Amino acid sequence: MDIKDIKADVVHDVTGTFCPVPLAELTAKMKEMEIGQVIELIADDPGSIEDVPAWCKSTGQEFLGMFEEDGEYHFFVKKVKEMK
């Protein structure tokens, strides 16, 4: 399956923000979501390319992948465990 074919349950646009805002926003949204749901985070901070997968690893969430389009990065993260 192509990463662009993933249908996210939640789409959250954080373009125009920079570290640490994208990760803070991702954390807040993930806390509201149910286990098994997928979020598409849209960011334009190049630092997010490394930050989002690292955040997933440190929080135990599943990084499904990302793609770049027109200067925006689309990250897909599946909630696999509750967040504190």
mmCIF file of the N, C-alpha and C atoms, coordinates in Angstrom:
data_MODEL
# 
_entry.id   MODEL 
# 
loop_
_atom_site.group_PDB 
_atom_site.id 
_atom_site.type_symbol 
_atom_site.label_atom_id 
_atom_site.label_alt_id 
_atom_site.label_comp_id 
_atom_site.label_asym_id 
_atom_site.label_entity_id 
_atom_site.label_seq_id 
_atom_site.pdbx_PDB_ins_code 
_atom_site.Cartn_x 
_atom_site.Cartn_y 
_atom_site.Cartn_z 
_atom_site.occupancy 
_atom_site.B_iso_or_equiv 
_atom_site.pdbx_formal_charge 
_atom_site.auth_seq_id 
_atom_site.auth_comp_id 
_atom_site.auth_asym_id 
_atom_site.auth_atom_id 
_atom_site.pdbx_PDB_model_num 
ATOM 1   N N  . MET A 1 1  ? 0.843  -1.181 0.000  1.00 0.00 ? 1  MET A N  1 
ATOM 2   C CA . MET A 1 1  ? 0.000  0.000  0.000  1.00 0.00 ? 1  MET A CA 1 
ATOM 3   C C  . MET A 1 1  ? 0.890  1.246  0.000  1.00 0.00 ? 1  MET A C  1 
ATOM 4   N N  . ASP A 1 2  ? 0.533  2.181  -0.827 1.00 0.00 ? 2  ASP A N  1 
ATOM 5   C CA . ASP A 1 2  ? 1.256  3.457  -0.889 1.00 0.00 ? 2  ASP A CA 1 
ATOM 6   C C  . ASP A 1 2  ? 0.900  4.280  0.347  1.00 0.00 ? 2  ASP A C  1 
ATOM 7   N N  . ILE A 1 3  ? 1.887  4.953  0.908  1.00 0.00 ? 3  ILE A N  1 
ATOM 8   C CA . ILE A 1 3  ? 1.668  5.772  2.103  1.00 0.00 ? 3  ILE A CA 1 
ATOM 9   C C  . ILE A 1 3  ? 0.569  6.811  1.869  1.00 0.00 ? 3  ILE A C  1 
ATOM 10  N N  . LYS A 1 4  ? 0.439  7.291  0.637  1.00 0.00 ? 4  LYS A N  1 
ATOM 11  C CA . LYS A 1 4  ? -0.595 8.295  0.328  1.00 0.00 ? 4  LYS A CA 1 
ATOM 12  C C  . LYS A 1 4  ? -2.000 7.705  0.345  1.00 0.00 ? 4  LYS A C  1 
ATOM 13  N N  . ASP A 1 5  ? -2.100 6.382  0.368  1.00 0.00 ? 5  ASP A N  1 
ATOM 14  C CA . ASP A 1 5  ? -3.407 5.726  0.397  1.00 0.00 ? 5  ASP A CA 1 
ATOM 15  C C  . ASP A 1 5  ? -3.953 5.536  1.809  1.00 0.00 ? 5  ASP A C  1 
ATOM 16  N N  . ILE A 1 6  ? -3.154 5.826  2.809  1.00 0.00 ? 6  ILE A N  1 
ATOM 17  C CA . ILE A 1 6  ? -3.612 5.680  4.191  1.00 0.00 ? 6  ILE A CA 1 
ATOM 18  C C  . ILE A 1 6  ? -4.696 6.713  4.468  1.00 0.00 ? 6  ILE A C  1 
ATOM 19  N N  . LYS A 1 7  ? -5.783 6.243  5.038  1.00 0.00 ? 7  LYS A N  1 
ATOM 20  C CA . LYS A 1 7  ? -6.889 7.130  5.420  1.00 0.00 ? 7  LYS A CA 1 
ATOM 21  C C  . LYS A 1 7  ? -6.777 7.391  6.924  1.00 0.00 ? 7  LYS A C  1 
ATOM 22  N N  . ALA A 1 8  ? -6.416 8.610  7.265  1.00 0.00 ? 8  ALA A N  1 
ATOM 23  C CA . ALA A 1 8  ? -6.248 8.958  8.671  1.00 0.00 ? 8  ALA A CA 1 
ATOM 24  C C  . ALA A 1 8  ? -7.598 9.221  9.326  1.00 0.00 ? 8  ALA A C  1 
ATOM 25  N N  . ASP A 1 9  ? -7.688 8.877  10.611 1.00 0.00 ? 9  ASP A N  1 
ATOM 26  C CA . ASP A 1 9  ? -8.889 9.173  11.391 1.00 0.00 ? 9  ASP A CA 1 
ATOM 27  C C  . ASP A 1 9  ? -8.897 10.643 11.812 1.00 0.00 ? 9  ASP A C  1 
ATOM 28  N N  . VAL A 1 10 ? -7.696 11.196 11.997 1.00 0.00 ? 10 VAL A N  1 
ATOM 29  C CA . VAL A 1 10 ? -7.528 12.585 12.427 1.00 0.00 ? 10 VAL A CA 1 
ATOM 30  C C  . VAL A 1 10 ? -6.470 13.217 11.522 1.00 0.00 ? 10 VAL A C  1 
ATOM 31  N N  . VAL A 1 11 ? -6.760 14.406 11.008 1.00 0.00 ? 11 VAL A N  1 
ATOM 32  C CA . VAL A 1 11 ? -5.765 15.165 10.245 1.00 0.00 ? 11 VAL A CA 1 
ATOM 33  C C  . VAL A 1 11 ? -5.502 16.442 11.029 1.00 0.00 ? 11 VAL A C  1 
ATOM 34  N N  . HIS A 1 12 ? -4.218 16.683 11.323 1.00 0.00 ? 12 HIS A N  1 
ATOM 35  C CA . HIS A 1 12 ? -3.868 17.872 12.116 1.00 0.00 ? 12 HIS A CA 1 
ATOM 36  C C  . HIS A 1 12 ? -2.755 18.632 11.400 1.00 0.00 ? 12 HIS A C  1 
ATOM 37  N N  . ASP A 1 13 ? -3.031 19.882 11.086 1.00 0.00 ? 13 ASP A N  1 
ATOM 38  C CA . ASP A 1 13 ? -2.101 20.729 10.333 1.00 0.00 ? 13 ASP A CA 1 
ATOM 39  C C  . ASP A 1 13 ? -1.366 21.660 11.296 1.00 0.00 ? 13 ASP A C  1 
ATOM 40  N N  . VAL A 1 14 ? -0.040 21.509 11.348 1.00 0.00 ? 14 VAL A N  1 
ATOM 41  C CA . VAL A 1 14 ? 0.781  22.366 12.210 1.00 0.00 ? 14 VAL A CA 1 
ATOM 42  C C  . VAL A 1 14 ? 1.769  23.184 11.373 1.00 0.00 ? 14 VAL A C  1 
ATOM 43  N N  . THR A 1 15 ? 1.444  23.382 10.080 1.00 0.00 ? 15 THR A N  1 
ATOM 44  C CA . THR A 1 15 ? 2.349  24.164 9.239  1.00 0.00 ? 15 THR A CA 1 
ATOM 45  C C  . THR A 1 15 ? 2.501  25.572 9.810  1.00 0.00 ? 15 THR A C  1 
ATOM 46  N N  . GLY A 1 16 ? 3.698  26.114 9.648  1.00 0.00 ? 16 GLY A N  1 
ATOM 47  C CA . GLY A 1 16 ? 3.994  27.442 10.167 1.00 0.00 ? 16 GLY A CA 1 
ATOM 48  C C  . GLY A 1 16 ? 4.525  27.423 11.594 1.00 0.00 ? 16 GLY A C  1 
ATOM 49  N N  . THR A 1 17 ? 4.616  26.235 12.186 1.00 0.00 ? 17 THR A N  1 
ATOM 50  C CA . THR A 1 17 ? 5.154  26.118 13.549 1.00 0.00 ? 17 THR A CA 1 
ATOM 51  C C  . THR A 1 17 ? 6.479  25.372 13.507 1.00 0.00 ? 17 THR A C  1 
ATOM 52  N N  . PHE A 1 18 ? 7.258  25.552 14.543 1.00 0.00 ? 18 PHE A N  1 
ATOM 53  C CA . PHE A 1 18 ? 8.566  24.919 14.618 1.00 0.00 ? 18 PHE A CA 1 
ATOM 54  C C  . PHE A 1 18 ? 8.736  24.251 15.970 1.00 0.00 ? 18 PHE A C  1 
ATOM 55  N N  . CYS A 1 19 ? 9.726  23.377 16.070 1.00 0.00 ? 19 CYS A N  1 
ATOM 56  C CA . CYS A 1 19 ? 10.017 22.628 17.277 1.00 0.00 ? 19 CYS A CA 1 
ATOM 57  C C  . CYS A 1 19 ? 10.015 23.566 18.491 1.00 0.00 ? 19 CYS A C  1 
ATOM 58  N N  . PRO A 1 20 ? 9.339  23.198 19.548 1.00 0.00 ? 20 PRO A N  1 
ATOM 59  C CA . PRO A 1 20 ? 8.720  21.902 19.844 1.00 0.00 ? 20 PRO A CA 1 
ATOM 60  C C  . PRO A 1 20 ? 7.222  21.836 19.541 1.00 0.00 ? 20 PRO A C  1 
ATOM 61  N N  . VAL A 1 21 ? 6.653  22.836 18.888 1.00 0.00 ? 21 VAL A N  1 
ATOM 62  C CA . VAL A 1 21 ? 5.202  22.888 18.697 1.00 0.00 ? 21 VAL A CA 1 
ATOM 63  C C  . VAL A 1 21 ? 4.632  21.673 17.961 1.00 0.00 ? 21 VAL A C  1 
ATOM 64  N N  . PRO A 1 22 ? 5.212  21.230 16.829 1.00 0.00 ? 22 PRO A N  1 
ATOM 65  C CA . PRO A 1 22 ? 4.611  20.068 16.156 1.00 0.00 ? 22 PRO A CA 1 
ATOM 66  C C  . PRO A 1 22 ? 4.489  18.829 17.058 1.00 0.00 ? 22 PRO A C  1 
ATOM 67  N N  . LEU A 1 23 ? 5.517  18.560 17.851 1.00 0.00 ? 23 LEU A N  1 
ATOM 68  C CA . LEU A 1 23 ? 5.459  17.390 18.734 1.00 0.00 ? 23 LEU A CA 1 
ATOM 69  C C  . LEU A 1 23 ? 4.496  17.604 19.898 1.00 0.00 ? 23 LEU A C  1 
ATOM 70  N N  . ALA A 1 24 ? 4.417  18.815 20.406 1.00 0.00 ? 24 ALA A N  1 
ATOM 71  C CA . ALA A 1 24 ? 3.470  19.115 21.483 1.00 0.00 ? 24 ALA A CA 1 
ATOM 72  C C  . ALA A 1 24 ? 2.041  18.941 20.975 1.00 0.00 ? 24 ALA A C  1 
ATOM 73  N N  . GLU A 1 25 ? 1.790  19.401 19.758 1.00 0.00 ? 25 GLU A N  1 
ATOM 74  C CA . GLU A 1 25 ? 0.459  19.254 19.154 1.00 0.00 ? 25 GLU A CA 1 
ATOM 75  C C  . GLU A 1 25 ? 0.147  17.782 18.888 1.00 0.00 ? 25 GLU A C  1 
ATOM 76  N N  . LEU A 1 26 ? 1.132  17.041 18.391 1.00 0.00 ? 26 LEU A N  1 
ATOM 77  C CA . LEU A 1 26 ? 0.954  15.614 18.131 1.00 0.00 ? 26 LEU A CA 1 
ATOM 78  C C  . LEU A 1 26 ? 0.621  14.885 19.433 1.00 0.00 ? 26 LEU A C  1 
ATOM 79  N N  . THR A 1 27 ? 1.343  15.196 20.481 1.00 0.00 ? 27 THR A N  1 
ATOM 80  C CA . THR A 1 27 ? 1.093  14.574 21.780 1.00 0.00 ? 27 THR A CA 1 
ATOM 81  C C  . THR A 1 27 ? -0.329 14.851 22.255 1.00 0.00 ? 27 THR A C  1 
ATOM 82  N N  . ALA A 1 28 ? -0.764 16.096 22.175 1.00 0.00 ? 28 ALA A N  1 
ATOM 83  C CA . ALA A 1 28 ? -2.104 16.470 22.635 1.00 0.00 ? 28 ALA A CA 1 
ATOM 84  C C  . ALA A 1 28 ? -3.186 15.744 21.841 1.00 0.00 ? 28 ALA A C  1 
ATOM 85  N N  . LYS A 1 29 ? -3.035 15.682 20.530 1.00 0.00 ? 29 LYS A N  1 
ATOM 86  C CA . LYS A 1 29 ? -4.031 15.012 19.685 1.00 0.00 ? 29 LYS A CA 1 
ATOM 87  C C  . LYS A 1 29 ? -4.061 13.513 19.947 1.00 0.00 ? 29 LYS A C  1 
ATOM 88  N N  . MET A 1 30 ? -2.882 12.919 20.111 1.00 0.00 ? 30 MET A N  1 
ATOM 89  C CA . MET A 1 30 ? -2.818 11.476 20.349 1.00 0.00 ? 30 MET A CA 1 
ATOM 90  C C  . MET A 1 30 ? -3.517 11.100 21.655 1.00 0.00 ? 30 MET A C  1 
ATOM 91  N N  . LYS A 1 31 ? -3.445 11.960 22.661 1.00 0.00 ? 31 LYS A N  1 
ATOM 92  C CA . LYS A 1 31 ? -4.102 11.682 23.938 1.00 0.00 ? 31 LYS A CA 1 
ATOM 93  C C  . LYS A 1 31 ? -5.616 11.628 23.782 1.00 0.00 ? 31 LYS A C  1 
ATOM 94  N N  . GLU A 1 32 ? -6.151 12.351 22.790 1.00 0.00 ? 32 GLU A N  1 
ATOM 95  C CA . GLU A 1 32 ? -7.601 12.386 22.551 1.00 0.00 ? 32 GLU A CA 1 
ATOM 96  C C  . GLU A 1 32 ? -8.084 11.196 21.716 1.00 0.00 ? 32 GLU A C  1 
ATOM 97  N N  . MET A 1 33 ? -7.169 10.526 21.036 1.00 0.00 ? 33 MET A N  1 
ATOM 98  C CA . MET A 1 33 ? -7.533 9.472  20.094 1.00 0.00 ? 33 MET A CA 1 
ATOM 99  C C  . MET A 1 33 ? -7.697 8.117  20.767 1.00 0.00 ? 33 MET A C  1 
ATOM 100 N N  . GLU A 1 34 ? -8.402 7.215  20.072 1.00 0.00 ? 34 GLU A N  1 
ATOM 101 C CA . GLU A 1 34 ? -8.582 5.841  20.525 1.00 0.00 ? 34 GLU A CA 1 
ATOM 102 C C  . GLU A 1 34 ? -7.427 4.985  20.003 1.00 0.00 ? 34 GLU A C  1 
ATOM 103 N N  . ILE A 1 35 ? -7.115 3.916  20.718 1.00 0.00 ? 35 ILE A N  1 
ATOM 104 C CA . ILE A 1 35 ? -6.096 2.973  20.252 1.00 0.00 ? 35 ILE A CA 1 
ATOM 105 C C  . ILE A 1 35 ? -6.558 2.396  18.914 1.00 0.00 ? 35 ILE A C  1 
ATOM 106 N N  . GLY A 1 36 ? -5.624 2.341  17.973 1.00 0.00 ? 36 GLY A N  1 
ATOM 107 C CA . GLY A 1 36 ? -5.923 1.831  16.640 1.00 0.00 ? 36 GLY A CA 1 
ATOM 108 C C  . GLY A 1 36 ? -6.181 2.919  15.618 1.00 0.00 ? 36 GLY A C  1 
ATOM 109 N N  . GLN A 1 37 ? -6.445 4.138  16.099 1.00 0.00 ? 37 GLN A N  1 
ATOM 110 C CA . GLN A 1 37 ? -6.673 5.241  15.166 1.00 0.00 ? 37 GLN A CA 1 
ATOM 111 C C  . GLN A 1 37 ? -5.352 5.764  14.619 1.00 0.00 ? 37 GLN A C  1 
ATOM 112 N N  . VAL A 1 38 ? -5.435 6.415  13.453 1.00 0.00 ? 38 VAL A N  1 
ATOM 113 C CA . VAL A 1 38 ? -4.259 6.954  12.767 1.00 0.00 ? 38 VAL A CA 1 
ATOM 114 C C  . VAL A 1 38 ? -4.416 8.463  12.633 1.00 0.00 ? 38 VAL A C  1 
ATOM 115 N N  . ILE A 1 39 ? -3.339 9.183  12.913 1.00 0.00 ? 39 ILE A N  1 
ATOM 116 C CA . ILE A 1 39 ? -3.305 10.633 12.709 1.00 0.00 ? 39 ILE A CA 1 
ATOM 117 C C  . ILE A 1 39 ? -2.375 10.953 11.548 1.00 0.00 ? 39 ILE A C  1 
ATOM 118 N N  . GLU A 1 40 ? -2.792 11.918 10.752 1.00 0.00 ? 40 GLU A N  1 
ATOM 119 C CA . GLU A 1 40 ? -1.931 12.494 9.718  1.00 0.00 ? 40 GLU A CA 1 
ATOM 120 C C  . GLU A 1 40 ? -1.532 13.874 10.228 1.00 0.00 ? 40 GLU A C  1 
ATOM 121 N N  . LEU A 1 41 ? -0.258 14.040 10.500 1.00 0.00 ? 41 LEU A N  1 
ATOM 122 C CA . LEU A 1 41 ? 0.269  15.325 10.957 1.00 0.00 ? 41 LEU A CA 1 
ATOM 123 C C  . LEU A 1 41 ? 0.927  16.007 9.771  1.00 0.00 ? 41 LEU A C  1 
ATOM 124 N N  . ILE A 1 42 ? 0.492  17.222 9.464  1.00 0.00 ? 42 ILE A N  1 
ATOM 125 C CA . ILE A 1 42 ? 1.045  17.971 8.334  1.00 0.00 ? 42 ILE A CA 1 
ATOM 126 C C  . ILE A 1 42 ? 1.904  19.093 8.902  1.00 0.00 ? 42 ILE A C  1 
ATOM 127 N N  . ALA A 1 43 ? 3.185  19.088 8.540  1.00 0.00 ? 43 ALA A N  1 
ATOM 128 C CA . ALA A 1 43 ? 4.134  20.065 9.073  1.00 0.00 ? 43 ALA A CA 1 
ATOM 129 C C  . ALA A 1 43 ? 5.039  20.561 7.952  1.00 0.00 ? 43 ALA A C  1 
ATOM 130 N N  . ASP A 1 44 ? 5.628  21.724 8.168  1.00 0.00 ? 44 ASP A N  1 
ATOM 131 C CA . ASP A 1 44 ? 6.606  22.223 7.187  1.00 0.00 ? 44 ASP A CA 1 
ATOM 132 C C  . ASP A 1 44 ? 7.957  22.514 7.833  1.00 0.00 ? 44 ASP A C  1 
ATOM 133 N N  . ASP A 1 45 ? 8.122  22.089 9.080  1.00 0.00 ? 45 ASP A N  1 
ATOM 134 C CA . ASP A 1 45 ? 9.399  22.224 9.778  1.00 0.00 ? 45 ASP A CA 1 
ATOM 135 C C  . ASP A 1 45 ? 10.276 21.028 9.400  1.00 0.00 ? 45 ASP A C  1 
ATOM 136 N N  . PRO A 1 46 ? 11.397 21.256 8.685  1.00 0.00 ? 46 PRO A N  1 
ATOM 137 C CA . PRO A 1 46 ? 12.256 20.140 8.277  1.00 0.00 ? 46 PRO A CA 1 
ATOM 138 C C  . PRO A 1 46 ? 12.743 19.294 9.448  1.00 0.00 ? 46 PRO A C  1 
ATOM 139 N N  . GLY A 1 47 ? 12.832 19.878 10.621 1.00 0.00 ? 47 GLY A N  1 
ATOM 140 C CA . GLY A 1 47 ? 13.255 19.132 11.797 1.00 0.00 ? 47 GLY A CA 1 
ATOM 141 C C  . GLY A 1 47 ? 12.301 18.001 12.145 1.00 0.00 ? 47 GLY A C  1 
ATOM 142 N N  . SER A 1 48 ? 11.065 18.132 11.702 1.00 0.00 ? 48 SER A N  1 
ATOM 143 C CA . SER A 1 48 ? 10.054 17.107 11.990 1.00 0.00 ? 48 SER A CA 1 
ATOM 144 C C  . SER A 1 48 ? 10.394 15.770 11.348 1.00 0.00 ? 48 SER A C  1 
ATOM 145 N N  . ILE A 1 49 ? 11.173 15.790 10.271 1.00 0.00 ? 49 ILE A N  1 
ATOM 146 C CA . ILE A 1 49 ? 11.532 14.555 9.570  1.00 0.00 ? 49 ILE A CA 1 
ATOM 147 C C  . ILE A 1 49 ? 12.237 13.588 10.515 1.00 0.00 ? 49 ILE A C  1 
ATOM 148 N N  . GLU A 1 50 ? 13.065 14.112 11.392 1.00 0.00 ? 50 GLU A N  1 
ATOM 149 C CA . GLU A 1 50 ? 13.736 13.271 12.388 1.00 0.00 ? 50 GLU A CA 1 
ATOM 150 C C  . GLU A 1 50 ? 12.940 13.210 13.692 1.00 0.00 ? 50 GLU A C  1 
ATOM 151 N N  . ASP A 1 51 ? 12.284 14.316 14.039 1.00 0.00 ? 51 ASP A N  1 
ATOM 152 C CA . ASP A 1 51 ? 11.607 14.405 15.334 1.00 0.00 ? 51 ASP A CA 1 
ATOM 153 C C  . ASP A 1 51 ? 10.419 13.466 15.466 1.00 0.00 ? 51 ASP A C  1 
ATOM 154 N N  . VAL A 1 52 ? 9.585  13.375 14.432 1.00 0.00 ? 52 VAL A N  1 
ATOM 155 C CA . VAL A 1 52 ? 8.364  12.570 14.551 1.00 0.00 ? 52 VAL A CA 1 
ATOM 156 C C  . VAL A 1 52 ? 8.679  11.079 14.712 1.00 0.00 ? 52 VAL A C  1 
ATOM 157 N N  . PRO A 1 53 ? 9.541  10.477 13.872 1.00 0.00 ? 53 PRO A N  1 
ATOM 158 C CA . PRO A 1 53 ? 9.869  9.061  14.111 1.00 0.00 ? 53 PRO A CA 1 
ATOM 159 C C  . PRO A 1 53 ? 10.524 8.823  15.478 1.00 0.00 ? 53 PRO A C  1 
ATOM 160 N N  . ALA A 1 54 ? 11.370 9.750  15.907 1.00 0.00 ? 54 ALA A N  1 
ATOM 161 C CA . ALA A 1 54 ? 12.017 9.612  17.219 1.00 0.00 ? 54 ALA A CA 1 
ATOM 162 C C  . ALA A 1 54 ? 10.979 9.692  18.338 1.00 0.00 ? 54 ALA A C  1 
ATOM 163 N N  . TRP A 1 55 ? 10.004 10.585 18.186 1.00 0.00 ? 55 TRP A N  1 
ATOM 164 C CA . TRP A 1 55 ? 8.923  10.718 19.171 1.00 0.00 ? 55 TRP A CA 1 
ATOM 165 C C  . TRP A 1 55 ? 8.140  9.412  19.247 1.00 0.00 ? 55 TRP A C  1 
ATOM 166 N N  . CYS A 1 56 ? 7.845  8.830  18.087 1.00 0.00 ? 56 CYS A N  1 
ATOM 167 C CA . CYS A 1 56 ? 7.102  7.567  18.051 1.00 0.00 ? 56 CYS A CA 1 
ATOM 168 C C  . CYS A 1 56 ? 7.866  6.472  18.795 1.00 0.00 ? 56 CYS A C  1 
ATOM 169 N N  . LYS A 1 57 ? 9.155  6.408  18.545 1.00 0.00 ? 57 LYS A N  1 
ATOM 170 C CA . LYS A 1 57 ? 9.984  5.386  19.202 1.00 0.00 ? 57 LYS A CA 1 
ATOM 171 C C  . LYS A 1 57 ? 9.992  5.586  20.710 1.00 0.00 ? 57 LYS A C  1 
ATOM 172 N N  . SER A 1 58 ? 10.108 6.829  21.149 1.00 0.00 ? 58 SER A N  1 
ATOM 173 C CA . SER A 1 58 ? 10.203 7.093  22.583 1.00 0.00 ? 58 SER A CA 1 
ATOM 174 C C  . SER A 1 58 ? 8.866  6.941  23.305 1.00 0.00 ? 58 SER A C  1 
ATOM 175 N N  . THR A 1 59 ? 7.745  7.096  22.583 1.00 0.00 ? 59 THR A N  1 
ATOM 176 C CA . THR A 1 59 ? 6.426  6.999  23.220 1.00 0.00 ? 59 THR A CA 1 
ATOM 177 C C  . THR A 1 59 ? 5.751  5.660  22.970 1.00 0.00 ? 59 THR A C  1 
ATOM 178 N N  . GLY A 1 60 ? 6.349  4.826  22.099 1.00 0.00 ? 60 GLY A N  1 
ATOM 179 C CA . GLY A 1 60 ? 5.778  3.518  21.829 1.00 0.00 ? 60 GLY A CA 1 
ATOM 180 C C  . GLY A 1 60 ? 4.643  3.518  20.828 1.00 0.00 ? 60 GLY A C  1 
ATOM 181 N N  . GLN A 1 61 ? 4.503  4.596  20.069 1.00 0.00 ? 61 GLN A N  1 
ATOM 182 C CA . GLN A 1 61 ? 3.472  4.655  19.024 1.00 0.00 ? 61 GLN A CA 1 
ATOM 183 C C  . GLN A 1 61 ? 4.075  4.160  17.708 1.00 0.00 ? 61 GLN A C  1 
ATOM 184 N N  . GLU A 1 62 ? 3.217  3.795  16.761 1.00 0.00 ? 62 GLU A N  1 
ATOM 185 C CA . GLU A 1 62 ? 3.698  3.200  15.513 1.00 0.00 ? 62 GLU A CA 1 
ATOM 186 C C  . GLU A 1 62 ? 3.811  4.249  14.405 1.00 0.00 ? 62 GLU A C  1 
ATOM 187 N N  . PHE A 1 63 ? 5.040  4.465  13.937 1.00 0.00 ? 63 PHE A N  1 
ATOM 188 C CA . PHE A 1 63 ? 5.281  5.377  12.818 1.00 0.00 ? 63 PHE A CA 1 
ATOM 189 C C  . PHE A 1 63 ? 5.023  4.606  11.533 1.00 0.00 ? 63 PHE A C  1 
ATOM 190 N N  . LEU A 1 64 ? 4.010  5.024  10.785 1.00 0.00 ? 64 LEU A N  1 
ATOM 191 C CA . LEU A 1 64 ? 3.633  4.316  9.561  1.00 0.00 ? 64 LEU A CA 1 
ATOM 192 C C  . LEU A 1 64 ? 4.389  4.810  8.338  1.00 0.00 ? 64 LEU A C  1 
ATOM 193 N N  . GLY A 1 65 ? 4.898  6.050  8.424  1.00 0.00 ? 65 GLY A N  1 
ATOM 194 C CA . GLY A 1 65 ? 5.646  6.597  7.305  1.00 0.00 ? 65 GLY A CA 1 
ATOM 195 C C  . GLY A 1 65 ? 5.300  8.044  7.044  1.00 0.00 ? 65 GLY A C  1 
ATOM 196 N N  . MET A 1 66 ? 5.935  8.605  6.026  1.00 0.00 ? 66 MET A N  1 
ATOM 197 C CA . MET A 1 66 ? 5.681  10.001 5.677  1.00 0.00 ? 66 MET A CA 1 
ATOM 198 C C  . MET A 1 66 ? 5.973  10.215 4.202  1.00 0.00 ? 66 MET A C  1 
ATOM 199 N N  . PHE A 1 67 ? 5.429  11.314 3.678  1.00 0.00 ? 67 PHE A N  1 
ATOM 200 C CA . PHE A 1 67 ? 5.793  11.759 2.341  1.00 0.00 ? 67 PHE A CA 1 
ATOM 201 C C  . PHE A 1 67 ? 5.858  13.271 2.343  1.00 0.00 ? 67 PHE A C  1 
ATOM 202 N N  . GLU A 1 68 ? 6.585  13.814 1.366  1.00 0.00 ? 68 GLU A N  1 
ATOM 203 C CA . GLU A 1 68 ? 6.736  15.271 1.234  1.00 0.00 ? 68 GLU A CA 1 
ATOM 204 C C  . GLU A 1 68 ? 6.039  15.689 -0.049 1.00 0.00 ? 68 GLU A C  1 
ATOM 205 N N  . GLU A 1 69 ? 5.290  16.786 0.051  1.00 0.00 ? 69 GLU A N  1 
ATOM 206 C CA . GLU A 1 69 ? 4.574  17.290 -1.117 1.00 0.00 ? 69 GLU A CA 1 
ATOM 207 C C  . GLU A 1 69 ? 4.452  18.806 -0.989 1.00 0.00 ? 69 GLU A C  1 
ATOM 208 N N  . ASP A 1 70 ? 4.952  19.503 -1.977 1.00 0.00 ? 70 ASP A N  1 
ATOM 209 C CA . ASP A 1 70 ? 4.865  20.972 -2.013 1.00 0.00 ? 70 ASP A CA 1 
ATOM 210 C C  . ASP A 1 70 ? 5.404  21.626 -0.744 1.00 0.00 ? 70 ASP A C  1 
ATOM 211 N N  . GLY A 1 71 ? 6.532  21.112 -0.242 1.00 0.00 ? 71 GLY A N  1 
ATOM 212 C CA . GLY A 1 71 ? 7.161  21.703 0.933  1.00 0.00 ? 71 GLY A CA 1 
ATOM 213 C C  . GLY A 1 71 ? 6.510  21.342 2.252  1.00 0.00 ? 71 GLY A C  1 
ATOM 214 N N  . GLU A 1 72 ? 5.506  20.457 2.203  1.00 0.00 ? 72 GLU A N  1 
ATOM 215 C CA . GLU A 1 72 ? 4.853  20.010 3.428  1.00 0.00 ? 72 GLU A CA 1 
ATOM 216 C C  . GLU A 1 72 ? 5.143  18.529 3.636  1.00 0.00 ? 72 GLU A C  1 
ATOM 217 N N  . TYR A 1 73 ? 5.311  18.167 4.894  1.00 0.00 ? 73 TYR A N  1 
ATOM 218 C CA . TYR A 1 73 ? 5.588  16.781 5.264  1.00 0.00 ? 73 TYR A CA 1 
ATOM 219 C C  . TYR A 1 73 ? 4.323  16.193 5.883  1.00 0.00 ? 73 TYR A C  1 
ATOM 220 N N  . HIS A 1 74 ? 3.924  15.050 5.391  1.00 0.00 ? 74 HIS A N  1 
ATOM 221 C CA . HIS A 1 74 ? 2.731  14.368 5.890  1.00 0.00 ? 74 HIS A CA 1 
ATOM 222 C C  . HIS A 1 74 ? 3.189  13.112 6.626  1.00 0.00 ? 74 HIS A C  1 
ATOM 223 N N  . PHE A 1 75 ? 2.980  13.113 7.945  1.00 0.00 ? 75 PHE A N  1 
ATOM 224 C CA . PHE A 1 75 ? 3.398  12.001 8.796  1.00 0.00 ? 75 PHE A CA 1 
ATOM 225 C C  . PHE A 1 75 ? 2.165  11.207 9.215  1.00 0.00 ? 75 PHE A C  1 
ATOM 226 N N  . PHE A 1 76 ? 2.300  9.889  9.223  1.00 0.00 ? 76 PHE A N  1 
ATOM 227 C CA . PHE A 1 76 ? 1.210  9.020  9.642  1.00 0.00 ? 76 PHE A CA 1 
ATOM 228 C C  . PHE A 1 76 ? 1.644  8.215  10.853 1.00 0.00 ? 76 PHE A C  1 
ATOM 229 N N  . VAL A 1 77 ? 0.869  8.352  11.929 1.00 0.00 ? 77 VAL A N  1 
ATOM 230 C CA . VAL A 1 77 ? 1.198  7.697  13.195 1.00 0.00 ? 77 VAL A CA 1 
ATOM 231 C C  . VAL A 1 77 ? -0.041 6.962  13.701 1.00 0.00 ? 77 VAL A C  1 
ATOM 232 N N  . LYS A 1 78 ? 0.147  5.698  14.055 1.00 0.00 ? 78 LYS A N  1 
ATOM 233 C CA . LYS A 1 78 ? -0.946 4.893  14.605 1.00 0.00 ? 78 LYS A CA 1 
ATOM 234 C C  . LYS A 1 78 ? -0.795 4.815  16.113 1.00 0.00 ? 78 LYS A C  1 
ATOM 235 N N  . LYS A 1 79 ? -1.902 5.083  16.807 1.00 0.00 ? 79 LYS A N  1 
ATOM 236 C CA . LYS A 1 79 ? -1.883 4.991  18.258 1.00 0.00 ? 79 LYS A CA 1 
ATOM 237 C C  . LYS A 1 79 ? -2.013 3.520  18.649 1.00 0.00 ? 79 LYS A C  1 
ATOM 238 N N  . VAL A 1 80 ? -1.008 3.004  19.321 1.00 0.00 ? 80 VAL A N  1 
ATOM 239 C CA . VAL A 1 80 ? -1.010 1.603  19.715 1.00 0.00 ? 80 VAL A CA 1 
ATOM 240 C C  . VAL A 1 80 ? -1.049 1.415  21.236 1.00 0.00 ? 80 VAL A C  1 
ATOM 241 N N  . LYS A 1 81 ? -0.877 2.493  21.980 1.00 0.00 ? 81 LYS A N  1 
ATOM 242 C CA . LYS A 1 81 ? -0.948 2.410  23.441 1.00 0.00 ? 81 LYS A CA 1 
ATOM 243 C C  . LYS A 1 81 ? -1.380 3.740  24.014 1.00 0.00 ? 81 LYS A C  1 
ATOM 244 N N  . GLU A 1 82 ? -1.945 3.691  25.201 1.00 0.00 ? 82 GLU A N  1 
ATOM 245 C CA . GLU A 1 82 ? -2.387 4.920  25.863 1.00 0.00 ? 82 GLU A CA 1 
ATOM 246 C C  . GLU A 1 82 ? -1.200 5.799  26.215 1.00 0.00 ? 82 GLU A C  1 
ATOM 247 N N  . MET A 1 83 ? -1.447 7.092  26.228 1.00 0.00 ? 83 MET A N  1 
ATOM 248 C CA . MET A 1 83 ? -0.393 8.059  26.554 1.00 0.00 ? 83 MET A CA 1 
ATOM 249 C C  . MET A 1 83 ? -0.702 8.686  27.901 1.00 0.00 ? 83 MET A C  1 
ATOM 250 N N  . LYS A 1 84 ? 0.350  8.938  28.658 1.00 0.00 ? 84 LYS A N  1 
ATOM 251 C CA . LYS A 1 84 ? 0.184  9.564  29.987 1.00 0.00 ? 84 LYS A CA 1 
ATOM 252 C C  . LYS A 1 84 ? 0.167  11.070 29.855 1.00 0.00 ? 84 LYS A C  1 
# 
